[in-house]
Amino acid sequence: MRVFVTEHARKRLHNLRQERLGLADIEAAALQIPGYVPTATRFRGFVARSGRIFDLVVKDIATGRLVITVIGK
């Protein structure tokens, strides 16, 4: 499955709240979510390689999984 990260989510990676999160962390977390996600849904409690905890808002589209935003803790 392909993972697409929106421009909004990429911009949020530069905020202080999301520091130490990378695209690889986001893509790996998105692939861990089982099943089909038909509507935008928040998934909580992912851990980045740096140890930072974060949430994802994800929706499945015809071509893969779309990461709408990232919320750092």
C-alpha positions as CSV (number, residue, x, y, z in Angstrom):
1,M,0.0,0.0,0.0
2,R,1.3,3.5,-0.9
3,V,1.3,6.2,1.7
4,F,0.6,9.8,0.7
5,V,1.4,12.7,3.1
6,T,-0.5,15.9,2.5
7,E,1.4,19.3,2.2
8,H,-0.3,20.3,5.4
9,A,1.2,17.4,7.3
10,R,4.6,18.1,5.8
11,K,4.4,21.7,7.0
12,R,3.4,20.6,10.5
13,L,6.7,18.6,10.8
14,H,8.5,22.0,11.1
15,N,6.5,23.0,14.1
16,L,8.0,22.7,17.6
17,R,5.3,20.2,18.7
18,Q,6.3,17.8,15.9
19,E,10.1,18.1,16.2
20,R,12.0,14.9,16.0
21,L,9.4,13.3,13.7
22,G,10.3,12.4,10.2
23,L,8.5,11.3,7.0
24,A,9.8,7.7,7.6
25,D,8.1,7.7,11.1
26,I,4.8,8.9,9.6
27,E,4.9,6.4,6.7
28,A,5.7,3.5,9.0
29,A,2.9,4.4,11.4
30,A,0.4,4.7,8.6
31,L,1.3,1.2,7.4
32,Q,0.7,-0.2,10.8
33,I,-3.0,0.7,10.8
34,P,-4.9,-2.5,9.8
35,G,-8.0,-2.6,7.6
36,Y,-9.7,0.0,5.5
37,V,-10.3,3.5,6.8
38,P,-13.2,5.0,4.7
39,T,-13.4,8.4,6.6
40,A,-10.8,10.6,8.1
41,T,-10.0,9.0,11.5
42,R,-7.5,9.9,14.3
43,F,-5.2,7.1,15.4
44,R,-3.3,7.7,18.6
45,G,-0.2,6.6,20.3
46,F,2.4,6.0,17.6
47,V,6.1,6.2,18.7
48,A,8.8,7.7,16.4
49,R,12.3,6.3,16.3
50,S,13.3,9.4,18.4
51,G,10.9,8.3,21.1
52,R,8.4,11.1,20.4
53,I,4.7,10.1,20.6
54,F,2.3,11.3,17.9
55,D,-1.1,10.8,16.4
56,L,-2.2,10.6,12.8
57,V,-5.3,11.5,10.9
58,V,-5.6,9.1,8.1
59,K,-8.1,8.2,5.3
60,D,-7.8,5.5,2.6
61,I,-8.2,6.6,-1.0
62,A,-8.3,4.7,-4.2
63,T,-4.5,4.9,-4.7
64,G,-3.4,4.2,-1.2
65,R,-3.5,5.7,2.3
66,L,-3.6,9.5,2.8
67,V,-2.1,11.1,5.9
68,I,-4.0,14.3,6.5
69,T,-2.2,15.6,9.5
70,V,0.2,14.8,12.3
71,I,-0.3,15.7,15.9
72,G,2.8,15.6,18.2
73,K,2.5,15.1,21.9
